[in-house]
Amino acid sequence: MSESETESDYSLPDDLPAVQDALISWYEDDHRSFPWRETDDAYEILVSEVMSQQTQLGRVVEAWEEFLDRWPTTADLKEADRADVVGFWTDHSLGYNNRAKYLHEAAREVEEEYSGEFPETPDELQNLMGVGPYTANAVASFAFNNGDAVVDTNVKRVLHRAFDVPDDDAAFESAATEAMPDGESRVWNNAIMELGGVACEKTPSCDTAGCPWREWCHAYETGDFTAPDVPTQPSFEGSRRQFRGRVISTLKEYDELPLSKLGPRIRVDYAPDGEHGREWLEGILSDLADDELVELDTRDGDGDEDEETVARLRR
């Protein structure tokens, strides 16, 4: 789809200032309370954004508060033992634990390369380890009011339903940018994500949530509330993520473990030659080693025993 075709496939309302004012007023009158919405500290916001990537917001609150109690600044996090940070991530079921490693490294970069002061633009923030375009824009928006229009699955759903924006990334980027009032990225991005999170969910609650865009909304007018497909998060139970976390938790209890003893500790059906046996375990450990979370050594066995691989947390 060309840029000209994309732009001609939708149009925002002529009275765009009224649309903008309605959403901001709706958000400021009443919205879900999260502690990271009450701060403009870039480090605190970065922690919340990284934690929220795979975890429901309600569960993030406790983890976020405990993390910041333990490591309240980038200077504190930089000095932390990386194994402790990864262990915290695993203990709180915060998704892929390599994100903890990236957060730890980003804190070091802020301290050593930016003299303890966060960069303030989306482009500059992407220079930090593990900070991609979405997270960089969120930090720039919520910490410095200096971001671009956010485009996540909630925002896409809102724009598709409200203004009939086609299911095309370029169209969503264009429409989101056009809709956001200049210099208002902090409140606007919070507001439009809130709209998608409480009113324009997969099953919409337009009237009960008091959606401020009903008078302009294409879906509300036509009754057609279809929306772009939203990928579903794979089940955590039984997933590779779950067993990566179990490896980290188990190795926290021991200085090191040979694979023959590690395997049975992370799954009850472990059998060296089985489907979830030695080869399966070596694959998980190889991934963790690539992420610089564990170290593997091969040693001679005792007596007549063959060589044995030993795993430990990398510190």
N, C-alpha and C positions, 0 to 999 in steps of 0.2 A: 504494500500500500504506500503510495507516494505521500509526501507531506501535504501537497495540495488536496489530494483526495481525503486524507485524514481530517484536515481542517474543515472541509465542506460537509463532512458527515454528521456534524453536531453543531449546535450553537448554544451558548449560555444565554440566560435571560437578558433582555435589554436593560432592565433595571438592576444590574449587577450590584451596585452599592446597597440596595435594599436586601438582596440575597445575602450579602456579606454581613450586614448589620444584624439580620435576623439570626444567623448562625452564632455569631459571637455573643449576642445578648442571651440566646438560649443556653449557651455553654456557661457564661458567667453567672447566670441566675442559679444554675444547679448542675453539678457534675459529680461523677464518682471522685471520691477523695483518695488520692495516693500521695504518699509523702514526697516522692520525687517531683510532684507537681508544685510543691511548696518551696522549692529551692532553685537557684540558678547557678549552683556550684557544678562546674563541668565534670569533675571527677564523680560526684554523687550521681549525676545524670548518666554518665557513661556506664557506671556499674549497673544502674537500673535497666539501661537499654540492653546490655549484654545478657543480664539475667533473664530478661523478658523474651528473649528470642525463642525459647522452647518451653516456657513455663507460664502457667496461668497467672495473671497479675495478682490475684488474691494470695497466691502462695509465695509470690516474689517479695511481698512486703516484709515478712518476718526475716527472710534470708538477707534482704537488702539492709535492714536495720542491724542485724547481727554482724554482717560483713563490715559495715562502716564503724560499728563499735570496736571491732577488732583491728581494722586497718583504716583509720579515719581520713588519711590523706595519701596522696601518691607517694610521698616520702616514706610513710609507714609501710605501704604495700611493696615498694621497691626493696625494703630491707627484710621483708618476710621470706621465709623458706618456701620455695615454690611448691614443694610437696605438701606443705600445710594449706596453701591456697587451693591446690587441686583437691586435697582431701575435703576441704570445706565444700567445694563444688559438688563432689560426689555425695557427701553426707546429706546435702540439701536437695539432691535430685534435680540439679539445674541444667541438665542436658549435657551435650558433649563437653568433656572436661578439658579438651584442648583450649576452650574459650577462657578457662581460668588461667592457663599458661599465657595466652595472648594478653589478657588483662594485666597480669603481673609484668610482662615485658613492656606494655604500653606505659605503665607507671614509671618504669625505669627510664624510658625514652623521654617522658615529660620532665622528669627530674634532671637528667643528664644532658639532653639535647635542647630542651626548651626552658631551662633554668627554673623548673617548677611551675611554669605558666602554660596553660593549655593554648594551642593555636585556636583561632576563632572562626575560621571559614571551613566549609565542607571539604574543599580541596586540600587544605593544610591538615585537617584532622585525619584524612585518609592516609597520611604518612605514618600514623601510629600503628603498631602491630595489631592485626586482627580487626581494624576498624574499616569496614566497607562503606560504600556510598550511603546506604540507608542509615547506619549508625552515626556516621559523620554528620549527616544532615540533621539528625535528631539532636545531637549534642549542640551543633551550631544554632539550631532553632531554639531549644529550650534553655540553653545556658547563656547564649549571646544575642538571641533574637536576630540571628544573622543567617538563617537557613533558606533553602528553597522549599517549594511546596512538596510535602511528603506524599509518596504514592505507595501505599501498601494495599493488601487485599481488601481491607475495610473501605479505604478511599476509592478504590476501583469500583466496588459494589455501589457506593453512594453515587458516584459520577455516572455510572452506567444507568442506574435507575432514574436518578433525578433529571439528568440532562441528555439521556439517550446517547451517551458517549460510546462509540463502538469498542468492542473487546480487542483493543490494540494498544500495545505499550506506548507507542508514540502519541496516540490520541489521548491516552490518560495523562501522560506527562504534560502535553500541551494544555489540556483542559484544567488540570490541577494548578498549573502555573498561572493561567489566565484568571482562575477563580480567586486566588489568594490576594488579599489587599497588600499593597507595598508596605514593607517594614513591619509586618504583623505576623511573622512566621511562628513566634512562640504561641500566641493565643490561637491563631488560625489552625495550625497543625494539630494542636491539642483538641480543638473543637471539632474538626472534621473527622478525626479518628474516634472521638467520643460519639459522634452521630452514627458512625458505622458500627460502633460497639454496643450501643444501647437502644437505638431506634431502627436503624437500617441493617439489622442482622440478617442472616440467611432467611429466617422467618421474620418479616418486618413487624414492628409494633408502632406504626405511624401515629395513631391517635393516642394510644395510652402513654407513649413516650413524649407526646407533644412535639413531633417533628416540626422544626421551624420552616421547612422547605415544602410543605404540602401544597401550598398554592402555586408553586412553580414545577412541582415534580411530575415528570412524564409517567412514571409508574403509578403514582397515586391517582392520576387522571384516568389512565387506561386500565388499571387493574392488573397489568402485566408486571410482575415482580421477579421475573427471571433475572439472573445475574451471571457474570463470568464464573466458570468453575473455580472452586477454591480447593487446592490440594489438601488432602487430609494428612494429618501427622500420623506416621506409622505407630502402632501400639508399642509402648515402652516395655511391657511385660514380655519377656522372652527375646527381646531385641538385642542386637549387637551392642547398642548403647548401654543396656542394662549390665551386660557382662563385662564391658570395659570398666564400668563403675565398680563392679564387684572385685575386679582385679586390683584396682587402686585401693579400695577399702581393705582388702585382705593384706596387701603388701604394707599398708600402714601399720599393721599389727606385728609385723616381723621385719627384721633387718633384711632378710632375703629368703626366698623359697625356691627349691627345685620344682620344675614343672610337674613332676610326679606327685608332689604334695600340694601344689597350687591348684591343679585341675579339680580334684575332689572338693576343695574348699569353695569353689565358685559355682559348681553345679553338681547336684546329687547324682545325676545320671552320667557323670564323666567316666569314660572308659578309654584307655589309651588308643585302642584300635577302632573305636566306635565312631559314629557320625559326629558326635561332639567329643572328640578325643584329642590326641596330641596335635594332629594337624590343624584342627579347628582352633585350639588354644594358641598354637604358634602363630596363627594368622592374626589373632587379636593382639598378642604381645608385639608382633611386628609392627602393627599399626600404632600401638602406644609408643614403641621405640622411635618410629618415624616422627611422632609428635613430640619427641624428647620428654616423655613422661616416665618411661621405665628404661632400665639398662639390662642387657642380657649378657651373660657370660657362659661359656662352655667349659666344663671342668671334667677331669678324669673322675670316674666313679670309684667307689670304695671296693677294694678286692677285685672280684671278677666282674663287677658292674661296668656297663658301658659308660661312655661319656654322658654327662647330664647337663642340661641347660638350667641355669639359675637366674631368677628374675628379682630385681629390686627396684624401688622407686628411685628415679633420678632426682638428685638434690642440687 
